[in-house]
Amino acid sequence: MSRIALGGYAALSLVTFATYAWDKLQATRGGRRVPELRLHALSLLGGFAGAALAMGLVRHKTQQLRFHALVTLSFALHAGGWAWWTLR
């Protein structure tokens, strides 16, 4: 995997982590929340590591099975895509 791709994953994971943390803060304050579709999209686009870290460290969305499933699916899709790309 190239450094550019790794940098992209790192940047997207940082944005995803921050978005999850912001949503958690808003949830505790009763403020305006981040739409779940946006959280899912960030994970699917490559921010699955940030999503997983936020779920563990910030304790956000840990009770919702669909979030666990989507983060796992996102990782599997990206890992499979990279495996296919390098082995073709």
PyMOL commands that set and color helices and strands:
alter all, ss='L'
color gray80, all
select helices_A, chain A and resi 3-29+36-57+65-87
alter helices_A, ss='H'
color red, helices_A
deselect
rebuild
show_as cartoon
